[in-house]
């Protein structure tokens, strides 16, 4: 018979027995041959242990008494008979294992019992594991932790179990890694009448409960309340006092007003203009600063819900609860660092507002006005020896230059107040460094508005001319486009139609280079501006979505970010806290040691695999996919050649919120939210009166 025994590597420290003593192994029994040890309980308090296990019998996974452990001494047959006679069969596990633990905490199984009979020809696989601290939110998991809240619910039902196996040298187990992987996975599958049952996930759940069970049994041994429990009781009495209830209701009322204000601002930012104004676009889609305000407001409205859902979660170590916890504190850390860096950056802008304003003013006059005018004047001549139509190039050049003159008159007013504008942008640094970056992005869009208008005019003329040339080329070939069947059919035209089409086609062909050079100029200018805005958007993405908290957990405590488990075949002295050369000496002694009537033993170590950096930076994978979709596909090349408008980069600031498809909240939704919160206030007042 094969018995799997999960053994904590710190059991010697947590054992409640003294050396040269015998204690009860308390843990769980899964299936017919899987055991998980939590602690060693002294036999002097067996009645306390019996009552505790009986009270826990109604739990989903109740603890059991699964064997005896002798610290430095062998367990006698009389001790086993004593155990079987004093404890009811319902309090015992399916299999009882008798273990001898030496002075270094290394277990040596002696024999096993099942149905009050000693088993023969038994093989025990002892699996060492580091006890996860549930208070520190450490746990083992077969499934990788998914930090993306938008997909974690779907992944919870679709992800498959993956166990990675690291093999020992061939001298220990002469099998290949793949066969060893299949063998170890088959260890945790039992054949029952209902079918094959995988026990590994249940065993990992028991391993995660080891810390809680050991603490509960420790409290039974120490009747005096701990300092933490005394502080908790005092705090509970304080918060139940009447004045604390009034303070709580006042805070809830203020929070309700702030939440209603936030919903109103979100509705205003998501409200669309009329169709004749800005093409019906919402304010948050026009301004990067409005987008940033909308993001912070939505995060502020989502934070309480996210925190409450985590606090109310019955399973704090579930994947969904951990994703909420890490997402909440990651956003809190980001906002705190955003404000700290924003104050420093804002102070720099305010102290150097005049110098920065002078630098921006010189850039406006040199690049957006002076350089563009010189390029237009150059195109009005014979650029690079290219012969252009003099009348058309003169018309287009004068039109664009006149637009420059009109814009220079308007921008002159803005340039006078640039120091004050930079100073105000610096003052907004108290809202975080993302706000000055957003305002600088909006300032770039404002000072280059005339170039955007020139690009729209040039692209429309170019687009109409390209469409006209393509249509007339079909007519020139004696064909026509069948719109219904979406194909080119043969057509018969009259002589006057062919003559007129040929003349217009020839005119457009000869005028095409003149229009094309202006379109190329403003397309390059537009691409430059779009790339500069993309730099600002990437900076905002770094500020708003950098997984700072997850990275800190990854390097500080990787057990809080599990991605699976590994099994390694090891020596019995794996948990021995000695120097490496002492471990080798002890291993040679342990191998030569023979225990009479002892079962065959194989020692393995179970370790948690930390989450990879690619899973931690999932937000940037999403952002990169949007950037790649927008810029690195054939659509952008097609827009350049056909004259379609090159759109700026889409806003990339929403991947951490519950849903990536954002809709503005309706007034009814806001009203229902406020009504629900006020009903919670009324319920709290009623409960407070009943307590008084």
Residue pairs with C-beta under 8 A, 6 or more apart in sequence:
1 33
1 112
1 114
1 119
1 121
1 122
1 123
2 33
2 122
2 123
2 124
2 125
2 187
3 33
3 34
3 35
3 95
3 97
3 109
3 112
3 122
3 123
3 124
3 125
3 599
4 33
4 34
4 35
4 124
4 125
4 127
4 187
4 188
4 203
5 35
5 37
5 97
5 99
5 107
5 109
5 124
5 125
5 126
5 127
6 27
6 34
6 35
6 36
6 37
6 127
6 129
6 203
6 206
6 207
6 606
7 37
7 107
7 126
7 127
7 128
7 129
8 14
8 37
8 38
8 128
8 129
8 130
8 131
8 210
9 105
9 128
9 129
9 130
9 131
9 574
9 575
10 130
10 131
11 37
11 39
11 40
11 101
11 105
11 107
12 101
12 104
12 105
13 105
14 39
14 40
14 131
14 214
15 23
15 39
15 40
15 69
15 71
15 101
16 23
16 39
16 40
16 41
16 42
16 217
16 218
16 221
17 23
17 40
17 41
17 42
17 69
17 71
18 71
19 71
19 72
19 103
20 71
20 72
20 73
21 42
21 70
21 71
21 73
22 43
22 68
22 69
22 70
22 71
22 73
22 75
22 79
23 40
23 41
23 42
23 43
23 68
23 69
23 71
24 40
24 41
24 42
24 43
24 46
24 49
24 65
24 67
24 68
24 69
24 83
25 37
25 40
25 65
25 66
25 67
25 68
25 69
25 97
25 99
26 37
26 38
26 39
26 40
26 41
26 49
26 53
26 63
26 64
26 65
26 66
26 213
26 217
27 35
27 36
27 37
27 38
27 39
27 63
27 64
27 66
27 93
27 206
27 210
27 213
28 35
28 36
28 38
28 61
28 62
28 63
28 64
28 66
28 93
28 206
28 209
29 35
29 64
29 66
29 93
29 94
29 95
30 36
30 199
30 202
30 203
30 206
31 94
31 190
31 197
31 199
32 94
32 95
32 190
33 94
33 95
33 190
34 188
34 199
34 203
35 66
35 67
35 93
35 95
35 97
36 203
36 206
36 207
36 210
37 66
37 67
37 210
38 63
38 209
38 210
38 213
38 214
38 217
39 210
39 213
39 214
39 217
39 218
40 69
40 71
41 49
41 217
42 221
45 220
45 221
46 86
46 87
48 220
49 65
49 217
49 220
50 87
50 88
50 91
52 216
52 217
52 220
53 62
53 63
53 64
53 65
53 91
54 91
56 62
56 63
57 90
61 202
61 205
61 206
61 209
63 213
64 91
64 92
64 93
65 83
65 87
65 91
65 92
65 93
65 96
66 92
66 93
66 95
66 96
66 97
67 93
67 96
67 97
67 98
67 99
68 75
68 79
68 80
68 83
68 96
68 98
68 99
69 75
69 99
69 100
69 101
69 107
70 99
70 100
70 101
71 101
72 101
72 102
72 103
73 100
74 100
74 110
75 98
75 99
75 100
75 110
80 96
80 98
80 113
83 96
84 92
84 96
84 113
84 116
94 114
95 112
95 113
95 114
95 119
96 112
96 113
96 114
97 109
97 112
97 113
97 124
98 109
98 110
98 111
98 112
98 113
99 107
99 108
99 109
99 110
100 107
100 108
100 109
100 110
100 595
101 107
101 108
102 108
104 573
104 576
104 577
104 578
104 586
105 575
105 576
106 572
106 573
106 575
106 576
106 590
107 126
107 572
108 572
108 593
108 595
108 598
108 601
109 124
109 126
109 598
109 599
109 601
110 595
110 597
110 598
110 599
111 118
111 119
111 122
111 597
111 598
111 599
112 118
112 119
112 122
112 124
112 599
113 119
119 599
121 599
122 599
122 600
123 599
123 600
123 601
123 602
124 599
124 600
124 601
124 602
125 187
125 601
125 602
125 603
125 604
126 572
126 601
126 602
126 603
126 604
127 567
127 604
127 605
127 606
128 570
128 574
128 575
128 603
128 604
128 605
128 606
129 140
129 207
129 605
129 606
129 607
130 559
130 607
130 608
131 207
131 210
131 211
131 214
132 138
132 139
132 140
132 207
132 208
132 210
132 211
132 559
132 608
133 211
134 208
134 209
134 211
134 212
134 316
134 317
135 211
136 557
136 560
137 316
137 317
137 322
137 325
137 560
138 557
138 559
138 560
139 208
139 317
139 559
139 560
139 562
140 204
140 207
140 208
140 562
140 565
140 606
140 608
141 204
141 319
141 562
141 563
141 564
141 565
141 608
142 161
142 162
142 163
142 200
142 201
142 204
142 564
142 565
143 155
143 156
143 159
143 161
143 162
143 319
143 564
144 159
144 562
144 563
144 564
144 611
144 615
145 319
145 322
145 323
145 561
145 562
145 563
145 611
145 615
146 152
146 155
146 319
146 323
146 615
147 323
147 326
147 327
147 547
147 550
147 615
147 616
147 618
148 323
148 618
148 619
148 655
149 323
149 324
149 327
149 656
149 658
150 655
150 658
150 659
150 660
152 319
152 320
152 323
153 320
156 319
156 320
161 198
161 200
161 201
162 564
163 181
163 184
163 185
163 200
163 564
163 565
163 566
163 567
164 181
164 564
164 565
164 566
164 609
165 177
165 180
165 181
165 184
165 185
165 566
165 567
166 566
166 567
166 568
167 173
167 175
167 176
167 177
167 180
167 568
167 569
168 568
168 569
168 570
172 569
173 180
173 569
175 183
184 567
184 604
185 200
188 198
188 199
188 200
188 203
189 196
189 197
189 198
189 199
190 196
190 197
190 199
204 565
207 606
208 317
219 226
225 233
238 244
239 248
240 691
242 688
242 692
245 684
245 688
245 691
248 684
249 681
249 684
249 685
249 688
252 677
252 680
252 681
252 684
253 681
255 304
255 677
256 674
256 677
256 678
256 681
259 301
259 673
259 674
259 677
260 670
260 673
260 674
262 297
262 300
262 301
263 301
263 665
263 669
263 670
263 673
263 674
264 670
265 293
265 297
266 294
266 297
266 298
266 301
266 664
266 665
267 664
267 665
267 666
267 667
267 670
268 283
269 282
269 283
269 284
269 290
269 293
269 294
269 297
269 664
270 282
270 283
270 284
270 294
270 662
270 663
270 664
270 665
271 282
271 283
271 664
272 280
272 281
272 282
273 280
273 281
273 282
273 283
274 280
278 286
282 664
283 290
284 290
284 291
284 293
284 294
284 651
285 291
285 651
287 438
287 442
288 437
288 438
288 439
288 441
288 442
288 445
288 536
288 537
288 540
288 651
289 435
289 438
289 439
289 441
289 442
291 438
291 651
291 653
292 434
292 435
292 438
292 540
292 653
293 435
295 544
295 653
295 654
296 335
296 431
296 432
298 654
298 657
298 662
299 331
299 335
299 656
299 657
302 657
302 658
303 328
303 331
303 332
306 324
306 327
306 328
307 324
307 328
309 321
309 324
310 316
310 321
310 324
310 325
310 328
313 320
313 321
313 324
315 321
316 322
316 325
322 560
326 549
326 550
326 553
326 561
327 656
329 549
330 547
330 548
330 549
330 550
330 656
331 656
332 549
333 548
333 549
334 543
334 544
334 545
334 546
334 548
335 432
337 548
338 432
338 433
338 434
338 543
338 544
339 430
339 431
339 432
341 432
341 433
341 543
342 429
342 430
342 431
342 432
342 433
342 434
342 435
342 436
343 429
343 430
344 429
345 426
345 429
345 433
345 436
346 425
346 426
346 427
346 428
346 429
346 430
346 433
346 436
347 426
347 429
348 426
349 356
349 422
349 423
349 425
349 426
349 429
349 436
350 422
350 423
350 426
350 427
353 419
353 420
353 422
353 423
353 426
354 419
356 422
357 418
357 419
357 421
357 422
360 418
360 422
360 443
360 447
361 415
361 418
364 411
364 415
364 447
365 415
368 447
368 448
368 450
368 451
369 404
369 407
369 408
369 411
372 404
372 451
372 454
372 525
373 401
373 404
375 521
376 397
376 400
376 401
376 404
376 521
377 397
377 401
379 388
379 393
379 397
379 517
379 518
379 521
380 393
380 394
380 397
382 388
383 517
386 513
386 517
388 513
388 514
388 517
389 510
389 511
389 514
392 511
392 514
392 515
393 514
396 458
396 461
396 514
396 515
396 518
397 518
399 457
400 454
400 457
400 458
400 518
403 450
403 453
403 454
403 457
404 450
407 449
407 450
411 447
411 450
414 421
414 446
414 447
421 443
425 436
425 439
425 440
425 443
426 436
428 435
428 436
428 439
429 435
429 436
432 543
433 543
434 540
434 543
434 544
437 536
437 539
437 540
437 543
438 536
438 540
440 536
441 533
441 536
441 537
441 540
444 529
444 532
444 533
444 536
445 452
445 533
448 529
451 522
451 525
451 526
451 529
452 526
452 529
454 522
454 525
455 522
455 523
455 525
455 526
455 646
456 645
458 515
458 518
458 519
458 521
458 522
458 523
459 519
459 522
459 523
459 643
459 644
459 645
460 643
461 515
461 518
461 519
462 515
462 516
462 519
462 643
463 642
463 643
463 644
465 508
465 511
465 512
465 515
466 642
466 643
468 504
468 508
469 505
469 508
469 509
469 512
471 481
472 501
472 504
472 505
472 508
473 505
474 480
474 481
474 488
475 493
475 497
475 498
475 501
475 505
476 498
476 501
476 502
476 505
478 490
478 491
478 492
478 493
478 498
479 488
479 489
479 490
479 491
480 488
480 489
480 491
481 487
481 488
481 489
482 488
482 489
493 501
519 643
523 640
523 646
526 646
527 646
530 646
530 648
530 649
533 648
533 649
534 627
534 631
534 649
537 649
537 651
537 652
540 652
540 653
541 619
541 620
541 623
541 652
541 653
544 653
544 656
545 619
545 620
545 623
545 653
545 655
545 656
547 616
547 617
547 619
550 561
550 611
550 616
551 616
553 560
553 561
554 561
554 610
554 611
554 613
554 616
558 608
558 610
558 611
559 608
559 610
561 610
561 611
561 616
562 608
562 609
562 610
562 611
563 609
563 610
563 611
563 612
563 615
564 608
564 609
565 606
565 607
565 608
565 609
566 606
566 607
566 609
567 604
567 605
567 606
567 607
568 604
568 605
568 607
569 602
569 603
569 604
570 603
570 604
570 605
571 583
571 587
571 590
571 603
572 587
572 590
572 601
572 603
573 583
573 586
573 587
573 590
574 603
574 605
576 582
576 583
576 586
578 586
614 621
619 655
619 656
622 655
623 652
623 655
626 650
626 652
627 649
627 652
630 636
630 647
630 649
630 650
631 649
636 646
638 644
639 645
639 646
640 646
654 660
654 662
